[in-house]
């Protein structure tokens, strides 16, 4: 769901930046008022978790791939505004450091994965756990919240990509940016997310929330009292295991580079050709350009995971 640069028209990108600007401002204000200083480690840990979990790509039939996002985990534990802060920082660092998601498209990506997922997931979970709720009910509520929130975000991406041919094209009707219309983008995005990535998000959200609650009941009600050492150990283990995400060699649908678009669509839209490589990142695609050795790729992937999660934690405290 990381929309690359060149897929959205400049006007669309400006619209989403303008829409997200007040959200980012409110999120920082709300989070600073609702979270205590002692809860900062939890926010940093949550942001690092979302950054890392998105590096574990999962292959699906058809040659594509995808991953869990983790937004709902943070919003359930710390609230939706904290979820917006954590995911926005993670997405921004992914874009600027690793060219994972566009710099111009950052506003749209934050709207989809930080804003929509945080608030829909949080309120679905709260609605399903009204009153006295046990572990089974919380597990089910977390799963439902994760599943619905992810698919709402996927549907938003499908709409954003699918309207581009209609709003940005040449006089001859040739798309300037994302080349596929809504009848293509909606099923292409929704079927994999409803059938594969939605269940993964549901199960992952439920397992993480349930484990966290079972290991420390304070995590939902008194996060500042949570024992953090075991959770940071889990983050360290995730960093070491990130090369598992390299097993999925297929590119997620709608995140192709220009060469792949040329093979699939038969042409490169001129706007995509112009803006597609506007920013290449520091370690593009979590690796070093030109390095094809599998062991070296795995080393750079772990290095990217460590650098990225460390940068996320630093940015949260900053």
N, C-alpha and C positions, 0 to 999 in steps of 0.2 A: 504493500500500500504506500510505499515511498515514491511519490510522484517525482520523476526526474525533471530537470530543467529542459525546456523545449517542448514539453507536452501541453502546457497551459499558456494561453496568450498573455502578454504583458498586462493587459487590462484585467484579466482574471487574477493574476498574481497580485496586482495592486489592490484589487477588491478584497482579497483574503487577508493581506497585510493590514489593510484599514480596518477590517472586521476584527482581527485578532489583537490589534493594538490595545483597545480598551479592555479586552479579556485578559491580556498579559498584565496590564496595570492593576486591574481588580484582583487577579489571582495573587500577585505579589503582596498587595495590601491585605487581602483576606487571609492568606497563609501566614503573613507576619503577625496578624492579630490573633489568629486561632491557634497557631503553633507556638509552643514555648521553646526557649533556647535549648532546653534539654532534649527536645524532640528533633532537632536538626540532624543528629546522626540517623534517625529513622527515615527522614526525608532523603538524605544523601544515599542511604542504603537502598531505598525504594527506587531512586533514579538510576543508580548503578545496576540494579536488578533488571529494570526495563531495557537499559542499554545492552546488557549482556544477553538477555533472553532473545532479543531480536537478531543476534548473531547465529542462533541455532536454527539454520534453515532446514526445512523438511521437504523432501521430494514427494511429488504426487504424480499419479498417472497422467501421461500427456507430455512429460518433460518439464513441467513448471515446478515451482517451489514456493514456499512461504514460511511464516514463522509466527510464534506467539508474540503479542505486543506487551501484555502485562500491565496496561494502564489501570484496569479495574482493581488489581491487587492494591496498588497505591491508594486509589480513591476510597476503597473500602476501609483501609487501615487509618488513613490520615485525612480523608475528606476530598471532595472533588476539586477544590481550588489547589490543594497540594498536588493532586494528580496532574493538573494543568501545568504547574510549575515544573514538576519532575520530568514529565514527558517533553515539554517544550525545550528544556535544557538538553535532554538526551537527543532529541531530534536535531537541534541546532548543531550540536557537536558532531553528530553523524554526518550532517551535510557539509560542514566546514572542514572537518578533519579527514573524512573518508569518502566524501562525494556520494554518500548513501542518501538519496533524496536530494532534490534540487535546492540551491540557495534561493533562487527566485520563487520556487514553489514551497518554501518553508512555511509561509502563512497558511497555505492550503493543507499541508501535511499536519501542522499543529491543530488546525481546526478539526480535521478528521480523527486523528489518533489521540490528541491531548484533550481537546474540548468535548467533542461528541462522546468519546468513549468514557471519559471521566464522569460526566454528569449522568448519562444514561445508565452506566453500570452502577454508579453509587445509588441512585434513586430506585432502580429495580431491586438491588440488594436490600435496601432499607424497607421497601414495600413488602418484600417477601419474608422479612424477619421481624415484623412488628410484633410486639409482645415478647413473651418469654420463648426464646428459641434455643434448641439444643444443637449438638454438633451435626446431626444428620440434616436438620433444616438449614443450618448455615452453609453446609457443604452444597446442598442443592441450590440454595439461593445464589451462592458464589458462581456456580456453574452456569445457571440461567443468565445471570448478569453478564458474565464474560462472553457467553455465546451471542446474546442479543446485541451487546455493545459493539462487538467486533463486526457483526453483519451490518449494523447501522453505518459504521464507518466505511465498510466496503461498498455499501450502496451509495454513499456520498461520493466516494472516489469514482464509481461508475458514472454517476451523473456529471461530475466535473470533467471527466475525460470525454464522455459521450456528447456533450453539448459543443465541444470545440469545433467540429466540422461545420456546425450551423452558425456559429458566431464569429468564426475567424477562417475565412477561405478566400480564394481568388475569385475573380469575376467568372472564371470557368467552373467554379465549384470545387476546386482542388483544396483540400485542407492545408492550412499553414502550420498546424501544430498536431495534436493527437489526431490520428487519421481515421479512427473508427467511430461510427455514430452510436446512439443509445441502444438500438436493437442488437448491437454486437457487444458493447461494453457491459451492459447489465448482466446478461447471462454469463459472459466471460469472467466477471468479477464475483458474481453471487454464487454460482454453482460450486466453485472450489471452496469458498468461505463457508457456505452452508453445510457442505458435505465433509470437508476435511479440516480446514483451519479453524472453523467455529468450534467443532468438538475438541480440538487441541487447546484452544483458548479456554473453553469451558472447564476441561479437566485440569489444565494447568492452574487456572485461577482458583478452582476449588481446592486442589491439593495444597497450594502454597498458603492460602488463607487458613485452611483447616490445620495444617502443620503448625503455622505460626500461633494460632489460637490454642491448640492443644499443648504446645510447648510453653506458652506463656499467655494466660488469659488476659493480662494487662494490655496486650497489643492492640485491642479494639477500644479500650476504655482509658487506659493510662499508658500511652506509648513511651512516655519519658522514663517509665520504670522498667522497661523491657531489657532483658539481658541481651546485649548486642553481640557479644563475642561469638556465639554459635552462628549467628546470621552472617557476620563478616567472614567466618570460615567458609560458609556456603558460597559467598561471593568469590572467594579465592579459588574454591574448587571449580566454580563455573568458568572462571578465566582459564584455568588449566584445560578444561574439557571443551572449550569453544571450537577446536578443530573438527569436532564432530559435525559442526555446521557446514563444513566443506564437502561433506558427502553429497549434498544436494547440488549438483552441477548446473541444473536448469535455472534460467532467469525467471523471476516472478512475472506474471502477466502484466503488461503495461509498464515495465521498468527496463525495457530493452535499450541498449545503446544504438547509435545511428546505424551501424553496420547490420545489427539484427533487424532493425526496422526496415532497412532496404531489402533484406532477404524475405521478410514476412509480408510487407505491404507492397513491395516492388518499387518504391520510391522513398526519398527522404523529404518530408515537408520542409519548405524553405525556412519557416520559423524555427523548426526543430534543428535544422542544420546551423542556423545562426546562433541560437541560444543553448543548444544541447551541451556544449563543452565550455560554457562560460566560467565554470569553476571545476577544477580537477581534483581538489583535495590535497592533503599532505601525504596520506597513505591511501590512494584511491582503491576502493573495494577491499579495504582492510589488508592490503598487501603492497608489494613493491612492483611497479611496472617492469615487465620483462622477465620476472622471476617465475619459472614454470615448474621448478623442482617441487615435488609434493612436500618433502620435509621442510624446505625453506618456506614454502607457502604457509605451512602449519605454524612455523615459528613466528612469521610476521603476523599471522592471525591472532596468536596468543599475545604478541606484543601490542597489537592494535587494541585487543580487549583490555589489557592492563592500562595502556595509555588513555584509552577512551573512558573507562570507568573511573580512573583517577581524576581525569579532567572533569567528569560529571560531579564527583564529590567536591572537588575544589570549587567549581562554579556554584554549587548549592551553598557552600559556606560563604563564598564571596558575596 
